[in-house]
Amino acid sequence: MKKTLLLVATIAAMSLSANAQWLDFSNNSHRFSIGFQIGQSAVGTDYSKLGLGMSIQALGIHVDFIRVVPEHKYDNHVDPSLQYNDSSSYNINLGYQIPVLPWLRVMPLVGYCQTNYGVTDMGTLNAETSENSTTLYHDYTVTPGSRKHYFNFGVGLSIRPVKYIDIYGVYSRRAIYGGISINLDAFVDDEDFYEE
Protein backbone atom coordinates (compact mmCIF):
# COMPACT_ATOMS: atom_id res chain seq x y z
CA MET A 1 0.00 0.00 0.00
CA LYS A 2 2.83 2.39 0.85
CA LYS A 3 4.49 1.72 -2.51
CA THR A 4 1.25 2.53 -4.35
CA LEU A 5 0.82 5.81 -2.46
CA LEU A 6 4.46 6.71 -3.12
CA LEU A 7 4.01 6.03 -6.85
CA VAL A 8 0.83 8.15 -7.02
CA ALA A 9 2.53 10.99 -5.11
CA THR A 10 5.56 10.86 -7.41
CA ILE A 11 3.46 10.99 -10.56
CA ALA A 12 1.38 13.86 -9.14
CA ALA A 13 4.50 15.82 -8.19
CA MET A 14 6.05 15.29 -11.63
CA SER A 15 2.92 16.40 -13.41
CA LEU A 16 2.48 19.52 -11.25
CA SER A 17 6.10 20.53 -11.60
CA ALA A 18 5.94 20.23 -15.38
CA ASN A 19 2.66 22.20 -15.57
CA ALA A 20 1.22 19.22 -17.42
CA GLN A 21 -2.39 19.16 -18.53
CA TRP A 22 -4.41 16.13 -17.55
CA LEU A 23 -6.53 14.42 -20.23
CA ASP A 24 -5.44 16.69 -23.09
CA PHE A 25 -7.02 14.89 -26.07
CA SER A 26 -5.68 17.51 -28.50
CA ASN A 27 -2.28 15.76 -28.22
CA ASN A 28 -3.75 12.76 -30.05
CA SER A 29 -4.08 14.66 -33.32
CA HIS A 30 -0.29 14.77 -33.81
CA ARG A 31 0.75 11.27 -32.80
CA PHE A 32 1.83 8.59 -35.25
CA SER A 33 3.91 5.60 -34.11
CA ILE A 34 4.84 2.19 -35.47
CA GLY A 35 5.97 -0.50 -33.05
CA PHE A 36 7.12 -4.08 -32.64
CA GLN A 37 6.01 -6.34 -29.81
CA ILE A 38 6.64 -9.70 -28.18
CA GLY A 39 4.49 -11.67 -25.78
CA GLN A 40 2.01 -14.47 -25.17
CA SER A 41 -0.86 -15.06 -27.57
CA ALA A 42 -3.93 -17.21 -26.84
CA VAL A 43 -3.53 -16.87 -23.06
CA GLY A 44 -5.92 -19.13 -21.18
CA THR A 45 -6.01 -21.77 -23.92
CA ASP A 46 -4.00 -24.94 -24.49
CA TYR A 47 -2.12 -23.18 -27.30
CA SER A 48 -0.63 -20.22 -25.44
CA LYS A 49 2.89 -19.55 -26.75
CA LEU A 50 5.35 -16.75 -27.34
CA GLY A 51 4.67 -14.67 -30.44
CA LEU A 52 5.74 -11.57 -32.33
CA GLY A 53 3.71 -8.71 -33.69
CA MET A 54 3.45 -5.07 -34.55
CA SER A 55 1.32 -2.05 -33.73
CA ILE A 56 0.27 1.28 -35.20
CA GLN A 57 -0.86 4.29 -33.21
CA ALA A 58 -2.41 7.20 -35.11
CA LEU A 59 -4.72 10.02 -33.97
CA GLY A 60 -5.19 8.25 -30.64
CA ILE A 61 -6.26 4.96 -32.22
CA HIS A 62 -4.16 1.91 -31.34
CA VAL A 63 -4.21 -1.23 -33.53
CA ASP A 64 -1.98 -4.23 -32.88
CA PHE A 65 -1.45 -7.76 -34.08
CA ILE A 66 0.49 -10.63 -32.49
CA ARG A 67 0.99 -14.04 -34.09
CA VAL A 68 2.36 -17.43 -33.08
CA VAL A 69 3.51 -19.72 -35.90
CA PRO A 70 3.59 -23.52 -35.52
CA GLU A 71 6.65 -24.50 -33.47
CA HIS A 72 8.09 -26.97 -35.98
CA LYS A 73 7.11 -25.26 -39.25
CA TYR A 74 10.57 -23.68 -39.76
CA ASP A 75 12.61 -26.55 -38.29
CA ASN A 76 15.60 -27.37 -40.51
CA HIS A 77 15.35 -31.16 -40.06
CA VAL A 78 13.73 -33.34 -42.71
CA ASP A 79 12.35 -36.76 -41.76
CA PRO A 80 9.55 -38.38 -43.80
CA SER A 81 8.56 -40.53 -40.81
CA LEU A 82 7.92 -37.57 -38.46
CA GLN A 83 4.75 -35.59 -37.97
CA TYR A 84 4.48 -33.17 -35.04
CA ASN A 85 1.32 -32.04 -33.33
CA ASP A 86 1.50 -28.25 -33.58
CA SER A 87 -0.61 -25.16 -33.02
CA SER A 88 -0.85 -21.57 -34.17
CA SER A 89 -2.72 -18.52 -32.95
CA TYR A 90 -3.11 -14.80 -33.40
CA ASN A 91 -4.64 -11.80 -31.66
CA ILE A 92 -5.75 -8.53 -33.17
CA ASN A 93 -6.81 -5.63 -30.95
CA LEU A 94 -8.24 -2.17 -31.40
CA GLY A 95 -8.19 0.55 -28.76
CA TYR A 96 -8.07 4.25 -28.05
CA GLN A 97 -5.27 6.08 -26.23
CA ILE A 98 -6.50 8.19 -23.33
CA PRO A 99 -3.80 10.81 -22.60
CA VAL A 100 -3.65 10.93 -18.80
CA LEU A 101 -0.49 13.07 -19.02
CA PRO A 102 1.55 14.10 -22.10
CA TRP A 103 3.91 11.14 -21.45
CA LEU A 104 1.38 8.61 -20.06
CA ARG A 105 -1.54 6.99 -21.90
CA VAL A 106 -4.06 4.34 -20.97
CA MET A 107 -5.58 2.22 -23.78
CA PRO A 108 -8.83 0.27 -23.33
CA LEU A 109 -8.80 -2.51 -25.96
CA VAL A 110 -11.20 -4.95 -27.60
CA GLY A 111 -10.23 -7.62 -30.07
CA TYR A 112 -10.29 -11.11 -31.48
CA CYS A 113 -8.22 -14.24 -30.87
CA GLN A 114 -8.05 -17.37 -33.01
CA THR A 115 -6.34 -20.67 -32.21
CA ASN A 116 -5.66 -23.58 -34.55
CA TYR A 117 -4.50 -27.10 -33.84
CA GLY A 118 -2.78 -29.06 -36.57
CA VAL A 119 0.08 -31.25 -37.77
CA THR A 120 3.46 -30.27 -39.18
CA ASP A 121 4.73 -32.81 -41.73
CA MET A 122 8.53 -33.03 -41.40
CA GLY A 123 8.73 -35.01 -44.66
CA THR A 124 7.83 -31.96 -46.75
CA LEU A 125 10.13 -29.07 -47.51
CA ASN A 126 9.10 -25.85 -49.24
CA ALA A 127 11.13 -22.78 -50.17
CA GLU A 128 10.04 -19.17 -50.03
CA THR A 129 12.47 -16.92 -51.90
CA SER A 130 12.86 -13.16 -51.68
CA GLU A 131 15.53 -10.92 -53.27
CA ASN A 132 18.46 -11.98 -51.09
CA SER A 133 17.26 -14.90 -48.98
CA THR A 134 15.45 -18.20 -49.01
CA THR A 135 13.28 -19.49 -46.16
CA LEU A 136 12.61 -23.21 -45.86
CA TYR A 137 9.46 -24.48 -44.18
CA HIS A 138 7.37 -27.64 -43.70
CA ASP A 139 3.70 -28.09 -44.49
CA TYR A 140 1.37 -27.31 -41.58
CA THR A 141 -2.20 -28.61 -41.86
CA VAL A 142 -4.96 -27.43 -39.53
CA THR A 143 -7.03 -30.28 -38.14
CA PRO A 144 -10.67 -29.88 -39.27
CA GLY A 145 -12.91 -28.62 -36.47
CA SER A 146 -10.00 -27.52 -34.25
CA ARG A 147 -10.19 -23.79 -34.99
CA LYS A 148 -11.54 -21.77 -32.06
CA HIS A 149 -12.53 -18.10 -31.85
CA TYR A 150 -12.42 -15.87 -28.76
CA PHE A 151 -13.51 -12.36 -27.89
CA ASN A 152 -10.64 -10.40 -26.35
CA PHE A 153 -10.64 -7.32 -24.12
CA GLY A 154 -8.12 -5.63 -21.90
CA VAL A 155 -6.09 -2.54 -21.21
CA GLY A 156 -2.73 -1.16 -22.28
CA LEU A 157 -0.35 1.38 -20.81
CA SER A 158 1.95 3.53 -22.95
CA ILE A 159 4.84 5.61 -21.60
CA ARG A 160 6.89 8.08 -23.62
CA PRO A 161 10.28 8.51 -21.86
CA VAL A 162 11.63 10.64 -24.75
CA LYS A 163 9.76 12.16 -27.66
CA TYR A 164 11.06 9.59 -30.17
CA ILE A 165 10.12 6.39 -28.31
CA ASP A 166 6.96 4.88 -26.80
CA ILE A 167 7.15 1.84 -24.52
CA TYR A 168 3.86 -0.01 -24.04
CA GLY A 169 2.40 -3.07 -22.41
CA VAL A 170 -0.95 -4.78 -22.86
CA TYR A 171 -2.77 -7.12 -20.51
CA SER A 172 -5.89 -8.71 -21.94
CA ARG A 173 -7.96 -11.83 -21.50
CA ARG A 174 -6.25 -13.64 -24.40
CA ALA A 175 -2.85 -11.95 -24.70
CA ILE A 176 -0.07 -10.40 -22.62
CA TYR A 177 2.65 -8.52 -24.49
CA GLY A 178 4.85 -5.49 -24.56
CA GLY A 179 6.56 -3.46 -27.21
CA ILE A 180 8.46 -0.43 -28.27
CA SER A 181 7.39 1.98 -30.97
CA ILE A 182 9.06 4.77 -32.90
CA ASN A 183 7.24 8.08 -32.71
CA LEU A 184 7.47 9.21 -36.35
CA ASP A 185 5.82 12.58 -35.79
CA ALA A 186 8.69 13.57 -33.46
CA PHE A 187 10.98 13.77 -36.49
CA VAL A 188 8.95 16.61 -37.98
CA ASP A 189 10.95 19.86 -37.71
CA ASP A 190 7.99 22.20 -37.26
CA GLU A 191 7.86 22.98 -33.51
CA ASP A 192 4.20 23.96 -33.72
CA PHE A 193 3.36 20.51 -35.04
CA TYR A 194 4.61 18.67 -31.99
CA GLU A 195 4.41 20.11 -28.51
CA GLU A 196 4.85 18.19 -25.29
N, C-alpha and C positions, 0 to 999 in steps of 0.2 A: 504494500500500500504506500509506503514511504517513497519507493522508487517511482511509482506512478505520479504521485504529487510533485516530486522533484522534476520529473520530465515535463509535466504540464506547466509548472512554474518557469522552467527554462525556456520553453517554447513561447510562453506569454511574454517573458522579459525580452527575448530576441525580437519578437514582432513589435513590441512597443518601442524598443530602442531604434528600430529601423523605420519607424513610422509606416509600417506596412498596413495595407488595407485588407480587411477580412472579406472573403467572398466577393472578390472583384472579378466578375464574369467577363468584363471587357478584355482581360488578358487572354482569354481563349481565342479571340479573333486573330491573333498573330502567332499562333503556335503550330508548328509542323515538325514532327519528329518521326524517324524510322528506327526501329529497334530490333534486337535479336534476343531470344530468350531460351532458357533451359529449365526443365522441371518435369514433374510427374503428370502424365495424362491418364485419364480413365480412373481416377482415384475412387476407391470404394467398389471396384469391380475386380474380377480375377485377372484382368489384363493390364493392371496398372504398371507402367514402366516409364523409364526416363526418355524424354523426347526433346526435340528442338523445334523452334518456331520463330515467328517474327511478329512485329506489331507496327501499326501506324497510328499516330495521333495527329489529328487535324481539326482546328476550330472547336476544340474541346471534346471531340468524338474520339473514342479509343476503340480500335478493332485489332484483335490478335488471333493468332492461329498457332497451335502446337500439335506436332504429329509424332507418332511412334511407328517406325517401320518394323516389319517382322525381324526378329533377332538374327535369324540365320540367312536371310535373303542375300546379304552381301558377303557371306563367308567365302573364303578363297579355296576351300576344299571341294573336291568333286568325288562323289561316291554314289554310283547308281543304286546301291542297295539301301541308302539312307533316305529317310523322310522324317523331318522334324515337325512336331506339333508346334505351331507358332501363332502369334496374334499381332494385331495392329490396332491402332486407335488414333483418333484425332479430336481436338476440341477447337471450337471457334466461338469467340465471345465478342460482344458489342457492349460498350459502356459510354458513360459521359464523365468527363473530368470536372469535379467540383473544386474550384481554386480556394482552399481554406486560407492560404497565404500565397504570396507570389512564388515561393519555392516549394510549397506543399499542396498536393492534390489528392483527393479521395475519389475513387472511381467505382460506383455501383455497376455491376455487370450482369448480363444475362447471355445465355448461349446454348450451344448444342454439343453433345458428345456422342461419338459413334465408336463401337468396338466391333472387331471382327476376329473370329477364330478360324484358323486354317492350317494348311500343311505346306511346308517348304520342301520341294523335291531337289535333293542334292545331286541327282543324276543329270539335271539340266544345267546348261550354262548359256547365258545370253550376254551380249555386249551392247553397251550404249556408248556411242562415240560422239564427242564434241570436237571442237577445233584442235585442242592440244592434249586431250586425255581420253581414255577409254575406261568405262566402269563395267565390271563383270557382276552379274547377279543371277540368282536361281529363280525358278518359277515358284510363285506363292499363290495357292489356290484357296479361296475362302470357302469354308464348309457351308453348304446350303442350310439356311435356317439359323445360322449362328450369329448373324449381325444383330446388334442391339443398339437402341437409340435412347438417349437420356437428355432430359432438360437440365441445363446447368445455370447456376446463379452464384454470385459471390461479390467480393469487393477487392479493389486494388488500392495501392498506395504508391504515389509517385513523388520522388524528392528530386529537386534540381540543385545539386551542390555548387555547380558553376553553370553559366548560361549556355554552354555547349552540350551538356550531358544531362540526361534524366536517368535515374535509377528507379526501377519499379518492381513491385512484387504483387502477386495476385493469389488470393486464397478463395477457392470456390468449391462447390460440392463435388465436382468431378475433375478438378485440376489444381495443382499447386506449382507455381513457377515464378521465376524472377528474370529480369532482363535489364539491359542497358540500351538506351536509345540516343541517337545523335540529334540534337536540336538544330535542324537546318535553317530555321529562321534567324538564329543567332549570328549567322554568317553574313546577313544583310548589313550593309554599311550605314544605311539611313538610321540615325539614332531615334528619330521619331517613330520608326516602324516597330522597334523593340524597346520597351522600357520595363525595367524590373524595379 
